[in-house]
Amino acid sequence: MPISELQISRIRNLQAPSFSPASRINIISGQNGSGKTSILEAIHFLSTTRSFRSNELRHLVTQGESSALVFSRVESSTHPLPLGVERTLEGDVRVRFDGRSLDSAELASLLPVQVLYSGTFELLDGSPSVRRQFVDWGGFHADPAFITLWRGFKRALKQRNSLLKYGKIDRFQMQVWDREFVSYGEQLTRHRQAYIARLLPEFKAILAVLLGDVDVDLKFYPGWDSKRDLTAVLADQFVRESAQGFTLSGPQRADLRFRCDGVNAADRLSRGQKKLVVSALRLAQGQVFRQKADRPCIYLIDDLPSELDEPHARLFCQFLEQSQDQCFITCVDPDTLTEFWSPDTDLALFHLDAGRLLSR
Ligand SMILES: Nc1ncnc2c1ncn2[C@@H]1O[C@H](COP(=O)(O)OP(=O)(O)OP(=O)(O)O)[C@@H](O)[C@H]1O
């Protein structure tokens, strides 16, 4: 569902910009500190009630204000529908869509976003939790059952960990949570594996175009030795877990492993190559989403030209153009980017000056 109208209030330095984005490509230019990334953050906030740059709301909310608000209209098969998200520093969250409240899962499913920004490299060299989030984004959008499994697993893990942490282990209670942990954990893992199996050919095909001869191998690690039964793994590690006070193996330790020429890809690739690998992953993720859901995603791409030479930036833009997704792309100088699109692509240019948005 593309966004056809946006009104942003009380986010960073933005001076209440209100605009009608193009259904396909939106290029937002401006000098350093003008607020380009903040526009992307505002759209991310609309889709998730969070920033992608900071876990703390107070950084997103304009200094001296007490809440952030983004109002929008999103296209539906008939007419644009209103969607508004507001969060206060006191902790209240209000999400209203077409006259009713949405929970976070409904909101995420309404407006799926893919983000590429400087922190995106973490997908290759950051902590495993970043890669699990990536896999789980796919699992969540691939199957409505996923969220129930994910929540069930999280609950079992939390209960197990609290029993282990407080030391007085009631064996009967532990068995109950072990059963839940294994049952949800195995189902969750099957969904994750199925998702990666679908993603992999798309990722490889995009990467072959973007990176040419450099081959990057992607493998999913479920979080324990997958040749072994998870129940047996829990039984074997119980004494060590009791000593350490938390669950050692299982889907909470799942990861993706990227290898290039037999070594960790993060240690081998240049920054530009890393950006292309991460872009290929995000593009592949959007492609798999579209095949399944038959609707586009929203891409938020911060400073697209940085790290990329002109031919690679052009190739990347070609993928975006073919995708039919709605894209918001920031850059300092729009001149290079504007010539990458075919004349019939719905394209809008915006320029930001100290938080004020001007159409170009
Ligand atoms: N909570 C806040 N309240 C008010 N202003 C803020 C707040 N947080 C950040 N700012 C300011 O808002 C601006 C936001 O910059 P942003 O990162 O969006 O700029 P940008 O155009 O993406 O810059 P660059 O090209 O350097 O990446 C900065 O000038 C920053 O100092």
Ligand as a Chemical Component Dictionary entry (heavy atoms), coordinates in Angstrom:
data_LIG
# 
_chem_comp.id                   LIG 
_chem_comp.type                 NON-POLYMER 
_chem_comp.pdbx_formal_charge   0 
_chem_comp.three_letter_code    LIG 
# 
loop_
_chem_comp_atom.comp_id 
_chem_comp_atom.atom_id 
_chem_comp_atom.alt_atom_id 
_chem_comp_atom.type_symbol 
_chem_comp_atom.charge 
_chem_comp_atom.model_Cartn_x 
_chem_comp_atom.model_Cartn_y 
_chem_comp_atom.model_Cartn_z 
_chem_comp_atom.pdbx_ordinal 
LIG N1  N1  N 0 15.407 15.549 18.980 1  
LIG C1  C1  C 0 15.808 16.517 18.152 2  
LIG N2  N2  N 0 15.198 17.726 18.181 3  
LIG C2  C2  C 0 15.560 18.712 17.331 4  
LIG N3  N3  N 0 16.527 18.573 16.399 5  
LIG C3  C3  C 0 17.168 17.408 16.328 6  
LIG C4  C4  C 0 16.845 16.316 17.197 7  
LIG N4  N4  N 0 17.639 15.263 16.890 8  
LIG C5  C5  C 0 18.432 15.683 15.892 9  
LIG N5  N5  N 0 18.160 16.947 15.564 10 
LIG C6  C6  C 0 18.764 17.763 14.480 11 
LIG O1  O1  O 0 17.994 17.419 13.332 12 
LIG C7  C7  C 0 18.825 17.311 12.197 13 
LIG C8  C8  C 0 18.557 15.905 11.719 14 
LIG O2  O2  O 0 19.433 15.556 10.827 15 
LIG P1  P1  P 0 19.321 14.292 9.883  16 
LIG O3  O3  O 0 20.204 13.252 10.426 17 
LIG O4  O4  O 0 17.928 13.939 9.587  18 
LIG O5  O5  O 0 19.984 15.045 8.657  19 
LIG P2  P2  P 0 20.454 14.533 7.262  20 
LIG O6  O6  O 0 19.913 15.526 6.294  21 
LIG O7  O7  O 0 20.111 13.101 7.085  22 
LIG O8  O8  O 0 22.017 14.730 7.413  23 
LIG P3  P3  P 0 23.280 13.979 6.772  24 
LIG O9  O9  O 0 23.316 14.332 5.321  25 
LIG O10 O10 O 0 24.398 14.603 7.524  26 
LIG O11 O11 O 0 23.112 12.516 7.062  27 
LIG C9  C9  C 0 20.235 17.596 12.660 28 
LIG O12 O12 O 0 20.534 18.940 12.350 29 
LIG C10 C10 C 0 20.190 17.398 14.162 30 
LIG O13 O13 O 0 21.052 18.220 14.862 31 
# 
loop_
_chem_comp_bond.comp_id 
_chem_comp_bond.atom_id_1 
_chem_comp_bond.atom_id_2 
_chem_comp_bond.value_order 
_chem_comp_bond.pdbx_ordinal 
LIG N1  C1  SING 1  
LIG C1  N2  SING 2  
LIG C1  C4  DOUB 3  
LIG N2  C2  DOUB 4  
LIG C2  N3  SING 5  
LIG N3  C3  DOUB 6  
LIG C3  C4  SING 7  
LIG C3  N5  SING 8  
LIG C4  N4  SING 9  
LIG N4  C5  DOUB 10 
LIG C5  N5  SING 11 
LIG N5  C6  SING 12 
LIG C6  O1  SING 13 
LIG C6  C10 SING 14 
LIG O1  C7  SING 15 
LIG C7  C8  SING 16 
LIG C7  C9  SING 17 
LIG C8  O2  SING 18 
LIG O2  P1  SING 19 
LIG P1  O3  DOUB 20 
LIG P1  O4  SING 21 
LIG P1  O5  SING 22 
LIG O5  P2  SING 23 
LIG P2  O6  DOUB 24 
LIG P2  O7  SING 25 
LIG P2  O8  SING 26 
LIG O8  P3  SING 27 
LIG P3  O9  DOUB 28 
LIG P3  O10 SING 29 
LIG P3  O11 SING 30 
LIG C9  O12 SING 31 
LIG C9  C10 SING 32 
LIG C10 O13 SING 33 
# 
